[in-house]
Amino acid sequence: MEPEFLSEKTAPADISSNIPDATSSTPEPPRTVQGFAWILILLSILSCTFLYGLDQTIVANVQPAIVSRFDSLSELAWISVAFLLAAASSNLFWGQMYGRFNVKYLYMTCVLLFEVGSAICGAAPSMAALIVGRAICGFGGAGMYTGSMTLLSLTTTEQERAFYLGLPGITWGAGTVLGPILGGAFTDSSAGWRWAFYINLVIGAVFAPVYVWLVPSKDMQPGKSMKERIKGVDLLGFVLMTGTFTAGLMAISFGGTEYAWDSAQIIALFVVAGVVTAMYWTQQYFAFGVAREHVSFPLVFLKNADLLLVALVEASAITATFIPIYFLPLFFAFVHGDSPMMTGVRLLPYVVFVVFTCLLSGHVVSKNGQWLPWFLGGGILVLAGSAAMYTVNEHTSKANVYGYSVLLGLGAGSYLQLPFAVAQMKVDPVYITGAVGFMAFAQLSAPSVTMAIAEAVFLNEASGQIQQILPNMSLEDIHRIISGLGGDQLASLGQATIQRVIHIIVRNISKAYILCFVGAGVTILISVYFGVSELGRRKKTGKKGTVEDGAS
């Protein structure tokens, strides 16, 4: 049975700070799947989000082995970029697909694509094959993630939805954090680096029977022919969106590293990104190649300011989640000389509190419906934590770094997954899957952009400053040192020079947290806006209560 959803027609005109709670006078039908079958379905869905998170970071500690095997440092960045490009550019596409096809079978297709990409990566005979496999993994993985959120939205009740929609964020976060640890473990073991990809096949095979026999089937457009369904998918929009992300991320990722920022290649990439972006929005506005109601980015979303602001909150939360996952291990590796596995262990305090507040916020909101305090409180904690992380240097104690990271974790987890539940309150039922896809787009595309910016700033600033004290060292060797691949080059320097290099690296690691700080500030402003809007609505209607009441 398809659950009822709060739509624009039945919801208040503004997004107030509530989600339907247990005190509602109208009882809602329970889930159609219960008991052990539901547990198996939930585990199978969460295994997919775990693997998706795992694949985003597992290559971090596999890179030295890959470079050694294929002797291709210049193409190394593509291992991550190919995955992020395919994932970020396909989010809205998958949101449309899930709104027009059978959710179960499309989900199984995405899982299959992800597994095929993993098999190609594991068996890759060359760097080119590995990059292709990573792109397929990113494409299928984005579909898995969007499908996971869609399945949970369609199979849970409104009362429990906020809790269940928080779980994928937890398993994704766990996978993202365990990625470097497992990657390093496989690389150092007799199994070898290829099992960092083969592990996906093993887990996929375990849950395959659940996908086939237990996951409920839900056709979003019953009675429509395949031709009618395909006509409802904005393929031209998908191509243009892919072009935008490809040119933009390539320009950010390779500017200052592979090519100078003022080189013809980088300038051309930025120009192409701008032109294709303009083409995309023109195509969306005039609905070229697709019916107006089927454009990949529903224009009704652009008219819904509150929905766009919720997406910004999601982008802020995921940025605050992702940057520490990458830069904290780098800090511990350079300052304390930790192994890949140990750097992952030192990340655990941060991870534990992200998971804790993600679970807690989902549980509490599912009970009392009050999500606004979590937005505001989470933003304040991220603001404090990121400001503290910006002050960290090579002399900062481990205890202080742990404490600052815990502040970040508490804040980011507070509102990491709530936007998925809030967004569904503002759309008609026909746009439910589109809203889920839109939030997934914000969650999965934001780190591809913010991480590209953070890494570009880090690599460019650090390499330029190191080159000033090591003018005779090649830029490639400097990049190897900064990327953690040049241990021999770093060890060959004098102790005083090593300390100067580490100081430069740590100082530039701290700059990454500026993005978290800015995002937190945006979240706080948005939360204040929602609160003021709610107070104004209450004053106008004469309804008593406070913003925290969450009543509408």
N, C-alpha and C positions, 0 to 999 in steps of 0.2 A: 504493500500500500504506500502510495506516495504521501510524504508528510505535508502538512499545510505550512505555508510560508507567509511571513508578514510582508506585504507588498506596499507599493506606493499608494495603492487605492485604499488600503486598510490601515496603513501606518500614519502617524502624525506627519505634518508637512516638514518638520525639521527632524534631524537625528537627535533625539533626546538621549539621556544617558541610561537607557534601559533596553533590556532584552526580556521577552516574556518570561515571567517567573512562575514559581510553583503556586503562587497565590491566585492565579487566574481562576475565574469562576467556571470557565468552560474547559472540562477535561479533554486532554489531547489523546488520540489513539496511541497505544504503545508501538514500539518498533515491531516490524513484522518478523524479524529474525531475532531469536532469543537463545539463551543458554550457550552450550558448548560450540554450536555452529557459529554464533556471533563472535565468540572469542577467537575462533580460527580465522574468520573473515577479517577481524580487526588486526590480528597478528600478521596476516598476509599483506594487508594494506600498509601497515607500519613497516614491514620488512622492505617494501619498495621505497618508502621515503628515507629509510635508513641507508639503503644502498645508493640512493641518489645523492644524499649528503656525503657518503663515504667516497664516491667517485669524484666529487668536487675537490677533495684535498688529498686523496691517497697518493697522487703522483708527486706530492711535495718532497717526500723522502725516497722516492723511486728514481728521481731525476739523475742522480750521479750514476746509477747502474745503467740507465737508458743511454746517457751520453757515452759511457764506456762501451756499451754494446754497439751503438750505431755511429759513434764518433761524429755527432752533428749538433754542436752547441748552438749554432745559429738558428736551428729550427726548434729548439727546445721550448720556447715560449708558446709555440703553436699547440703543444699538448694541452695546455690550460685554456688558451684562447679559443681553440676549436670547440671545446666542450661548452664554454660559456656563450659563444656566438650562437651555436645551434639551440641551446636552451633558451636564451633570452629572446631570440627572434621568433620562436615558435609558440610562446605562451598563449598569445591571443588566438592563434590558429587552433591550438588544442581546445581552448575554451569554446570556440565555435563548433568544433567537431563534436564535443561532448553534448552540445545542445541540439544536435541533429541526428546522431546515430545512437545505436544501442550502447549504453555506457559500459556494460560488462565486456562486450566483444571488442570495443575500442580500447578499453583498458588492457585487455589481454594482448592486443596488437602492440601497444606501447611497451608492455613488459617484454614481449618478444624482440622488438627493435633494440631495446636496451641490452638484452642478453646477446643478441647477434653482435652488437657493437663491442661488448665485453669480450666475446670470443675472438673477434678480429684483433683487438688490442693484445690479448694474451698470446696469440699466435703470430703477431706481426713480424714479418721478415725484414721490414725496413721502417724508417721513421715516417715515411709517407703513409704506409699502411696503418701505423699506430695513430697518426693524426686523423685519418679517415674514420677509424674505429672510435676515436674519442668524439668526433662530431656526431656519429650515429648514436653513441651513448647519450650525449647531451640532448639530442632531438627526442629520442625515446624516453629519456629520463624526465624531461619537462612534461611530456604527455602523461607519464606515470604519476607525477606529483599533482598535476591538475586533476587527473582522474581520481586520485586518492581523496582530494578535497571534495570533489563532486560526489563520489560514492558516499562519503561520510555525511555530506549535506542531505542527500536523498534518502538515506537509510536511518537517520536519527530524528528524534523529535526536537522541537524548538527548545524545550526545556533543557535537554542534555547536549544540544549541538555545540555550544561554546566549549564545553569540556572536551568533547571528542575532536573538535577541530583544533584543539591545542596539542593533541598528541602527535600529529605529523611534524609539528615544529620541534618537538622534543626528540623524536627519533632522527629527524634530519640533523638537528644539532649534535646528537650523539654520534651519528655517522661522520659528520664534518670534523669533529674533534678526534675521533678514533682513526680517521683516515691516515694522518701522518704516522701514528703509532703502528698501525697494521702494515702500512707501506714499508716502514723501516724494518719491522719484524720479518716480513716476507723477504725483503732484500738481503737481510743478514742471515737468513736461514738457508738450508739446503734446497728448499722449494724454489727460491729465486723470485725475482721481481714480477715475472709473468703471472704468478698466483695472486698478485694484487688485483688482477682483472678476472682471473678464473673463479675467484671466490664468489663473484656475482652469479655464475652459472650454478654453483652448488646450492646457494640459498634459493635461487629461482626454481630449481628442480624440486626442492623440498615443498614449496608452497604451490606448485603447479596444479595439483589435484583440487586445492581449495578454489583457485581461480575458475577452474572448469566446472566443478560440481556444486560449490556452495555460494559463491558470490551471486547475489540476485541480479536477474536480468531486468533492465529498464530501458525501453525504447522511448526516446524523447520525442519522436515524431512518427507514431504508429500510422500505418496505412500509406505513407508516402513512398514513392519509388526512389531507387538509387539516384536517378537523374535529378529528381527534385531536391534530394538532400544535398547532392554535390553542388547544385546551382545556388544553394544557400550558404556555401562556404566562399569566403573572399580570398581566392587564390592569388589574385593580383596584389591585394593588400599584403598577403603573407610574403610574396616575393620582394615587394618594396620594403617591408619591415626588415627582412633579412639583409637587404642591401644597405639599409641605414645602419644597422648594428655592425655589419661586417666592416664597412668603411670607417665608421666612427671608432670602434674598438681597436682596429688595426692602427689607426692614426695615434690613438692615446698610448697603446701598448708599445709600439715601435718607435715613437718619437723620442729622440734623444738617446736611444739605445742602438737600434739597428741603423737609423738614419737621423741626421740632424733635424731639429724642429723646423728650420727654414729650408730644408731640402725640397726639391720638386716632388718627391714621392709623398712626403707627409702633407705638404700643401694640397696636392692633388686629392689625397684621401679625405682631407677635411672638406674640400670643395664638393667632392662626390657625395659625402655624407650629408652636407647641407642641401644639395640639389635633390637627392633621393628622398630626404625627409620632406622637403616641400612637395615633391611628387606624391608621397604617401598621403599627406593631409589633403592635398587637392583631390586625389582619387577618393578619399574617404568622404569629403564634402560633396562632391558631385556624383559619387557612386558609380565611377567608371568600372565597367566589367562585372558589376554585381548589382542586385536590387538594393535600393536604399536601406531597407530594413535588415539587410544581411551584411553590411560593411563590418570589417573585423573589429573596429572600435566603435561600438554603438554611440552615435552622436548624442543620444539621450544622456549618456554618462557625462559628456562635456557640459551639459546643462544642469547637471546635478553637482553643485559646488561641494556639498557635504561629502558625497561619495569620493570626489577627487581629493579632498582633504584627508579622508580616511586612508586612501592609497598612499598619500605622502607620509602619514604616520607609520604605515607598514614599511615603507622604504627606509624611514629613519630607524625603525627597530631592527631591520635586517642588517643595515649597515653597522649599527652598534654591536650586533651579534657577530658579524663576519670578520671585521677588522682585528679584534683581539685574537680570534682563532688563528689568523695568519701571522700577526706581528708579535704576539707574546712568545711563541716558541722561538722565533728568530732572536728576540731579545735574550732569552735564556741560553740559547746556543752560543751567541757571541760573548756575552758577559760572563757566563758561568761554565762555558765549554760543555754543556749537556749534550748527551746523545739524542738522536731523534726520538727514541722511546721515552727518555727522561723529560724532554721538553713537553711531550704530550701529557705526562704525569703531572707536571707543574701547571698545566692548563686546567686540571680537574676542579680546583676551587671555583673557578669562573664557570665551568660547565655545570657543576652541581647546582649553583644558584640560578643559572638560566633555566635549567630543567625544573627546579623547585618552584620558581615564581610563574613559569609557564603553566605548570600543573595547577598551582594554587589559584591563579587568576581565572583560568578556565573553569575550575570547580566552583569558585565563589560566584562568578558571573552567571553560571548556569543555575545557581540557587537564588540569587537576589536581583539579577539583571543590571547591576550597577557597574558599567564599564568605564565611565568617565574618570573616576578616581584612579584607575589603573593607568590610563593614558597620562594623566597629569603627574602622578607620583612616579611612574616609570621614567618619564622625561626628565624630571628633576634629578633622579638618581643617576641617569646616564650623563646628564650635564656635569654633575659633581665627579663621577668616576672618570669621565674623559678628560676633564680639566686636571684631575690628579695624575692621570697617566701621562699627560703632556709634560709634567714636571720631572718625570722619571729620568735618571741618568745611570751611568755604570756603577755609581756608588750607592744607589738606592738599595735598601735592604730587601731581601726576598719577602719578608713579612709585609712590608709596605706595598710592594707590588701585588701580592696576594690580596691585600685589603682593597686596593684600588680596583682590581679586576672583579672582586666580589660585588662592589658597588655597581660596576657596569653590568654584571650578570643579573643582579637583582632588578635593575632598571629595564634592561632589554627584554628579559623574560616576561616582565609584567604586561607588555602589550605586543609581544611578538606575533601571536596568533589571533588575538581578539578581533582585529579588523575583518577577518573572514566572516565572523558571525555578524558583526555590525553592518557590513556592506549589504548583506542579504535582506536587511530590514528596509532598504531603500529602493528595491526594484520589484517590478511585477514578476510573477512566477515564471513568465517566459524568459526573463533575463537572469534567472538564478544562476545557471551555469556560466553565463557571461560575466556576472559579478564575481563568481568564484575565480574564473579565469583572469579577470582584471586584477584581483588581489594577488593571485599567483604571479601575474605579470610584474606587479610592483615588487613582490617578494623575491622573485628570481632574477629580474633584470637589474634591479637596483645594485646588488653587489657586483654584477659584471661591470657596471659603470664606475661605481665608487672604488672598487678594488683596483680597477685599471688606473684610475686617477691616483690613488694612494701609492700604488707600486711605481707608477711613472714618476711621481714626485720623489719618492724614496730613492729610486735608482739614479735619476738624473742629478738630484742634489748631492747624494752621497758620492757618486762616481766623480762628479766635478770637483768636490772638495778633497777627495782622496788623491785625485790626479795632481792637485797642487802640491801635495807633500811627497808624491811619488811620480815625478814627471817622466821617469824613464820606464815606468811599467806600462804595458799596452792596455788599451781600454778594455779589450776582451778579458785579460787577466783580472782587471779591477772588477768587471762585472761578475766574474767567477767568484771572487772573494765576497762581494756583496750578496750574491745569491746563495752563499754557503757551499759552493762547489770548489772553492780554491783554497782548501786547507793548507796545501803544500806551499803555495805562494805566500800565504799569510805567515806561516811558521818560519819562512826563510828571512823574514824581516827582523830587525832588532827589537828588543822588548819595548823600548820607548816608542818606536814607530808603531808597533802593534797596538799599544795603548791609545795612540792618537787616532789610528784607524778605527778602533772599537768605539772611541768617543764620538767620532763623526757618524758612524753607523747608528749608534744608539740615539744620538740627537735627531737624526732623520727618521728613525722609527717612531719617535714621539709625535712627529708632525702628522702621522696618519690619523691620530685621534682628533685632529681638528674637524674632520668630517663627522665623527661621532658627536662632537660638541655642537656643531652647527645643526645637525639633524635633531638633537635633543631640544635645542632652542626652538626649532620649528614645531616640534611636537607640543611643547609647552604653550606656544602661542595658539596653536590649533585647539588645544584643550580649553584654554581660556575663552576662545571664540565660541566653542560649543557650550561652555558654561554660561556665558553672557547671553547667548541666544536662547538657552533654556529658561533663564531667569526672566528675560523679556517676554517669552511666550507665556510663562506663568502669570506675570503681571497683567498681560493683556487679557488672559482668560479668567483671571481672578482665582486661579487654583493655588491653594496653599502648599507649602513644602519647600524643600531645598533642592539644589541641583543633585546632591548626593542621593536623594530619595529615588531617583531614577524613574519617577512616574511621568506619564505623558498625558 
